[in-house]
Amino acid sequence: MRRSVRLGCGADVEPVDQGGPEGQRGGATVLLLAIGLVLVLFGTFGAAITVAGLAGQRAMVAADLGALAGAAQALDGEATVCASAADIVGRNAGRLVACHLDGLDVLVTVEVAFTALPGLTRVATSTARAGPVRG
């Protein structure tokens, strides 16, 4: 409740706001909402970075396993090698992009699609080589 003070000259003067219960304007609420929004944004981008890292790891694992599966079939020819590699890569949520038989070595390239943020789909790529032990 505000009271005006009447001075002897006939003018009403409003008192200076002392910051008491009547003077609160919700500044702390706005500040708390802003801090909450910043925390949500940091959390969202942190989750997006984590999802991208996990997709990269998944692509590496799929490429390694695909190359090993193909190397086990290296004597049967490139078609058999790539079919075996594609099967293993597909079972690991990847897509075989390239497959090449170089002597007894198998070189595969794998892509794994992921959604970092809603509406933002990206692809993680990895390449692996497998073959007999040399030396």
C-alpha positions as CSV (number, residue, x, y, z in Angstrom):
1,M,0.0,0.0,0.0
2,R,1.4,3.3,-1.0
3,R,0.8,6.5,0.8
4,S,1.5,9.9,-0.5
5,V,3.0,12.6,1.6
6,R,1.4,16.0,1.6
7,L,3.8,18.8,1.9
8,G,2.9,22.3,3.1
9,C,3.0,23.7,-0.4
10,G,0.2,21.6,-1.6
11,A,2.2,19.1,-3.7
12,D,1.9,15.4,-3.3
13,V,5.2,13.6,-3.3
14,E,5.5,9.8,-3.8
15,P,8.0,8.1,-1.4
16,V,11.1,6.5,-2.7
17,D,10.8,2.7,-3.2
18,Q,12.8,1.1,-0.4
19,G,12.9,-2.4,-2.0
20,G,10.5,-3.9,0.6
21,P,7.7,-6.4,-0.2
22,E,5.7,-3.8,-2.0
23,G,8.7,-2.8,-4.2
24,Q,9.5,-6.2,-5.7
25,R,9.0,-6.3,-9.4
26,G,9.9,-10.0,-10.3
27,G,13.5,-9.4,-11.2
28,A,14.6,-12.6,-9.5
29,T,12.0,-14.6,-11.4
30,V,13.3,-13.3,-14.7
31,L,16.9,-14.1,-13.7
32,L,16.0,-17.6,-12.6
33,L,14.2,-18.2,-15.9
34,A,17.2,-17.0,-17.9
35,I,19.6,-19.2,-15.9
36,G,17.3,-22.2,-16.5
37,L,17.2,-21.5,-20.2
38,V,21.0,-21.3,-20.3
39,L,21.2,-24.7,-18.5
40,V,18.7,-26.3,-20.9
41,L,20.7,-25.0,-23.9
42,F,24.0,-26.3,-22.5
43,G,22.4,-29.7,-21.8
44,T,20.9,-29.9,-25.3
45,F,24.2,-29.1,-27.0
46,G,26.1,-31.4,-24.6
47,A,23.7,-34.2,-25.5
48,A,24.2,-33.5,-29.3
49,I,28.0,-33.7,-28.9
50,T,27.7,-37.0,-27.0
51,V,25.4,-38.5,-29.7
52,A,27.9,-37.5,-32.4
53,G,30.8,-39.1,-30.4
54,L,28.8,-42.3,-29.9
55,A,27.9,-42.4,-33.6
56,G,31.6,-42.1,-34.5
57,Q,32.4,-45.0,-32.2
58,R,29.6,-47.1,-33.7
59,A,31.0,-46.3,-37.2
60,M,34.5,-47.4,-36.1
61,V,33.2,-50.7,-34.6
62,A,31.1,-51.5,-37.6
63,A,34.0,-50.8,-40.0
64,D,36.4,-52.9,-37.9
65,L,34.0,-55.8,-37.7
66,G,33.2,-55.6,-41.4
67,A,36.8,-55.6,-42.4
68,L,37.5,-58.6,-40.2
69,A,34.5,-60.5,-41.6
70,G,35.6,-59.7,-45.1
71,A,39.3,-60.7,-44.4
72,A,38.1,-64.1,-43.3
73,Q,36.7,-64.6,-46.8
74,A,39.6,-63.0,-48.7
75,L,40.4,-66.1,-50.8
76,D,36.8,-66.3,-52.1
77,G,37.0,-63.1,-54.1
78,E,35.9,-59.5,-53.8
79,A,32.2,-60.1,-54.2
80,T,32.1,-62.6,-51.3
81,V,34.3,-60.4,-49.2
82,C,32.1,-57.3,-49.7
83,A,28.9,-59.3,-49.2
84,S,30.2,-60.6,-45.9
85,A,31.4,-57.1,-44.8
86,A,28.0,-55.5,-45.8
87,D,26.1,-58.1,-43.7
88,I,28.2,-57.4,-40.6
89,V,28.1,-53.7,-41.1
90,G,24.3,-53.7,-41.5
91,R,23.9,-55.7,-38.3
92,N,25.8,-53.0,-36.5
93,A,23.5,-50.2,-37.7
94,G,25.9,-49.0,-40.4
95,R,25.9,-48.7,-44.2
96,L,28.8,-50.0,-46.3
97,V,30.0,-47.1,-48.5
98,A,33.1,-48.7,-50.1
99,C,34.7,-52.1,-50.1
100,H,38.0,-53.0,-51.7
101,L,40.1,-56.2,-51.8
102,D,43.8,-55.4,-52.0
103,G,45.6,-58.8,-52.2
104,L,44.5,-60.4,-48.9
105,D,43.7,-57.0,-47.3
106,V,40.2,-55.8,-47.1
107,L,39.5,-52.0,-46.9
108,V,35.9,-51.0,-45.9
109,T,34.3,-47.6,-45.4
110,V,31.2,-47.3,-43.3
111,E,28.7,-44.6,-42.6
112,V,26.4,-44.3,-39.5
113,A,23.6,-41.8,-39.6
114,F,22.6,-40.0,-36.4
115,T,20.3,-37.2,-35.3
116,A,22.2,-34.7,-33.2
117,L,19.3,-32.3,-32.7
118,P,15.7,-32.6,-33.8
119,G,15.7,-31.9,-37.6
120,L,19.5,-32.1,-37.8
121,T,20.7,-35.5,-39.2
122,R,24.4,-36.1,-39.8
123,V,26.6,-39.0,-40.8
124,A,29.7,-40.4,-39.1
125,T,32.2,-42.1,-41.4
126,S,35.0,-44.6,-40.6
127,T,37.4,-46.7,-42.6
128,A,39.1,-49.9,-41.5
129,R,41.6,-52.3,-43.0
130,A,42.1,-56.0,-42.1
131,G,44.2,-58.8,-43.4
132,P,46.8,-61.4,-42.5
133,V,49.6,-60.6,-40.0
134,R,52.9,-59.6,-41.8
135,G,56.4,-59.7,-40.5
